[in-house]
């Protein structure tokens, strides 16, 4: 960790120390040690997942954990399927499978998901604002036809790594429902790079 040996993250009510494995002879084994996977579907994804969405690395992830994740203004989302999440995840992450975030924009399931992110239903605009919007004279990325994202939390999404499409699909699903790109962050390295660096993981309780 840049400038410090470890940090602490709250996970399921427990403080977890996040640090690199201290054994210099440690070697990564198992699924994330594999260098080759069939493409498709496991093709390497570009750095930029969508316009306006920032891609971050491990140091930016540590900063997010110590700031937004700690003060509640951000959420860390493991967008993999539940079976993957149960095998181990990044401390502080919640499980929200990409399948939940790729439903149609008018699916009622979005209400509970978005409200959990601090999003509120949009109030009916005033007459003047409505006319200006119809004429295309007012643009506000924090407001869609249905939702007000002004108080929405910053979201960091990840999956299994650069060859995994689950978090990119989840991010695109959020964008499709109007979530502002400036509030979305893509940890492209995912579990593969997290484990390659020997960083702490947790196995969620059943």
C-alpha positions as CSV (number, residue, x, y, z in Angstrom):
1,X,0.0,0.0,0.0
2,X,1.5,3.3,-1.0
3,X,3.3,4.8,2.0
4,X,1.8,2.4,4.6
5,X,1.9,-1.3,5.3
6,X,-1.8,-1.9,5.7
7,X,-5.3,-0.4,6.2
8,X,-8.5,-1.5,7.9
9,X,-11.8,-2.0,6.2
10,X,-15.2,-2.8,7.8
11,X,-16.7,-6.0,6.4
12,X,-20.0,-7.5,7.8
13,X,-19.4,-5.7,11.0
14,X,-15.8,-6.8,11.5
15,X,-12.7,-4.8,11.0
16,X,-10.4,-6.5,8.4
17,X,-6.8,-5.7,8.0
18,X,-5.9,-5.3,4.3
19,X,-2.3,-5.9,3.4
20,X,-0.1,-7.8,1.0
21,X,1.0,-11.3,2.0
22,X,4.3,-11.0,3.9
23,X,5.8,-14.3,2.6
24,X,8.3,-13.4,-0.1
25,X,8.1,-17.0,-1.5
26,X,4.3,-16.9,-1.9
27,X,3.1,-18.0,-5.4
28,X,-0.4,-17.5,-6.7
29,X,-2.1,-20.8,-7.5
30,X,-5.5,-21.8,-8.8
31,X,-7.9,-20.1,-11.2
32,X,-6.3,-16.6,-11.0
33,X,-2.8,-18.0,-11.8
34,X,-3.9,-19.1,-15.3
35,X,-2.6,-17.0,-18.2
36,X,-4.9,-18.4,-20.9
37,X,-8.7,-18.6,-21.1
38,X,-10.9,-19.2,-24.1
39,X,-11.8,-16.1,-26.0
40,X,-14.7,-15.6,-26.4
41,X,-16.0,-15.3,-23.8
42,X,-12.9,-14.5,-21.7
43,X,-11.5,-11.8,-23.9
44,X,-9.3,-9.0,-22.5
45,X,-11.4,-5.8,-22.0
46,X,-10.2,-2.3,-22.8
47,X,-9.1,0.1,-20.1
48,X,-12.0,2.4,-20.7
49,X,-15.3,0.6,-20.0
50,X,-17.6,3.6,-21.0
51,X,-17.2,7.3,-21.6
52,X,-16.9,9.3,-18.4
53,X,-16.4,6.2,-16.2
54,X,-13.0,6.3,-14.5
55,X,-10.9,3.1,-14.4
56,X,-8.9,2.7,-11.2
57,X,-6.0,0.6,-9.9
58,X,-5.1,-0.7,-6.5
59,X,-3.8,2.5,-5.0
60,X,-7.0,4.3,-6.0
61,X,-8.9,1.4,-4.5
62,X,-7.1,1.8,-1.2
63,X,-7.9,5.6,-1.2
64,X,-11.6,4.8,-1.9
65,X,-11.6,2.3,1.0
66,X,-10.2,4.8,3.5
67,X,-12.5,7.6,2.4
68,X,-15.8,7.1,0.6
69,X,-16.2,3.4,1.7
70,X,-15.4,4.4,5.3
71,X,-17.7,7.4,5.5
72,X,-20.6,5.8,3.7
73,X,-20.5,8.0,0.6
74,X,-19.3,5.1,-1.6
75,X,-20.1,1.4,-2.1
76,X,-17.8,-1.3,-3.3
77,X,-19.7,-3.8,-5.5
78,X,-18.6,-7.4,-6.3
79,X,-20.7,-7.8,-9.5
80,X,-19.8,-11.5,-10.0
81,X,-22.3,-14.3,-9.5
82,X,-23.0,-15.3,-5.9
83,X,-21.0,-18.6,-6.4
84,X,-17.8,-16.5,-7.1
85,X,-18.5,-14.1,-4.3
86,X,-18.6,-17.0,-1.8
87,X,-15.2,-18.2,-2.9
88,X,-13.7,-14.9,-1.6
89,X,-14.0,-11.2,-2.2
90,X,-12.3,-7.9,-1.5
91,X,-13.0,-6.7,2.1
92,X,-15.8,-4.2,2.3
93,X,-17.5,-5.4,-0.9
94,X,-21.2,-6.2,-1.1
95,X,-22.5,-8.9,-3.5
96,X,-24.7,-7.4,-6.3
97,X,-24.5,-9.7,-9.3
98,X,-24.3,-8.1,-12.8
99,X,-27.6,-9.9,-13.6
100,X,-29.4,-7.6,-11.2
101,X,-28.0,-4.5,-12.9
102,X,-28.7,-5.4,-16.5
103,X,-32.4,-5.7,-16.4
104,X,-34.6,-3.4,-18.5
105,X,-34.7,0.3,-17.3
106,X,-38.4,0.0,-16.5
107,X,-38.0,-3.1,-14.4
108,X,-39.5,-2.4,-10.9
109,X,-36.4,-4.1,-9.3
110,X,-34.4,-0.9,-10.0
111,X,-36.4,1.0,-7.3
112,X,-34.9,-1.0,-4.4
113,X,-31.4,-1.1,-5.9
114,X,-31.2,2.6,-6.7
115,X,-32.7,3.7,-3.4
116,X,-30.0,1.7,-1.7
117,X,-27.4,3.8,-3.6
118,X,-29.0,7.1,-2.3
119,X,-31.0,7.7,-5.5
120,X,-34.4,9.3,-5.1
121,X,-37.5,9.3,-7.4
122,X,-37.5,12.4,-9.5
123,X,-40.0,15.1,-8.6
124,X,-42.2,16.5,-11.4
125,X,-40.2,19.5,-12.8
126,X,-41.7,22.9,-12.8
127,X,-43.3,24.3,-15.9
128,X,-40.3,26.4,-16.9
129,X,-37.8,23.6,-16.3
130,X,-40.0,21.2,-18.3
131,X,-40.1,23.5,-21.3
132,X,-36.3,24.2,-21.1
133,X,-35.7,20.4,-20.9
134,X,-38.0,19.7,-23.9
135,X,-36.1,22.3,-25.9
136,X,-32.8,20.8,-24.9
137,X,-31.6,23.9,-23.2
138,X,-31.0,22.3,-19.8
139,X,-28.9,19.3,-19.3
140,X,-28.2,17.8,-15.8
141,X,-26.5,14.4,-15.6
142,X,-27.7,14.1,-12.0
143,X,-31.3,13.9,-13.1
144,X,-33.1,11.5,-15.5
145,X,-36.7,11.4,-16.4
146,X,-37.4,9.0,-13.5
147,X,-34.5,9.4,-11.0
148,X,-32.7,12.1,-9.1
149,X,-29.0,11.1,-8.7
150,X,-27.9,14.2,-6.9
151,X,-27.2,12.4,-3.6
152,X,-26.2,9.1,-5.3
153,X,-23.2,7.3,-3.9
154,X,-20.0,6.7,-5.8
155,X,-19.8,3.1,-6.9
156,X,-16.7,1.0,-7.5
157,X,-17.5,-2.2,-9.4
158,X,-15.2,-5.2,-10.1
159,X,-15.4,-8.8,-11.2
160,X,-12.7,-11.5,-11.9
161,X,-10.3,-9.3,-13.8
162,X,-9.4,-7.8,-17.2
163,X,-10.9,-10.8,-19.1
164,X,-14.2,-10.7,-17.1
165,X,-17.2,-8.9,-18.6
166,X,-19.5,-9.0,-15.5
167,X,-18.6,-5.6,-14.1
168,X,-18.5,-3.9,-17.5
169,X,-22.0,-5.2,-18.2
170,X,-23.1,-4.0,-14.7
171,X,-21.7,-0.5,-15.3
172,X,-23.4,-0.3,-18.7
173,X,-26.7,-1.4,-17.1
174,X,-26.3,1.4,-14.5
175,X,-25.6,4.0,-17.2
176,X,-28.6,2.8,-19.2
177,X,-30.9,3.6,-16.2
178,X,-29.3,7.1,-15.9
179,X,-26.6,6.6,-13.3
180,X,-24.1,9.4,-13.8
181,X,-20.8,8.2,-15.3
182,X,-18.9,10.5,-12.9
183,X,-20.1,8.5,-10.0
184,X,-19.1,5.1,-11.4
185,X,-15.6,3.6,-11.2
186,X,-14.2,0.4,-12.8
187,X,-11.6,-1.6,-10.9
188,X,-10.5,-3.5,-14.0
189,X,-7.9,-5.6,-12.2
190,X,-10.6,-7.3,-10.2
191,X,-9.9,-10.4,-8.2
192,X,-7.1,-11.6,-10.4
193,X,-4.9,-8.6,-9.8
194,X,-6.0,-8.2,-6.2
195,X,-4.9,-11.8,-5.5
196,X,-1.8,-11.5,-7.7
197,X,-0.6,-8.7,-5.5
198,X,-1.2,-11.0,-2.5
199,X,-3.8,-8.7,-1.0
200,X,-6.3,-9.7,1.7
201,X,-9.5,-11.4,0.7
202,X,-12.4,-12.6,2.8
203,X,-14.9,-15.4,2.5
204,X,-18.4,-14.1,3.3
205,X,-20.4,-15.9,5.9
206,X,-23.2,-18.2,4.5
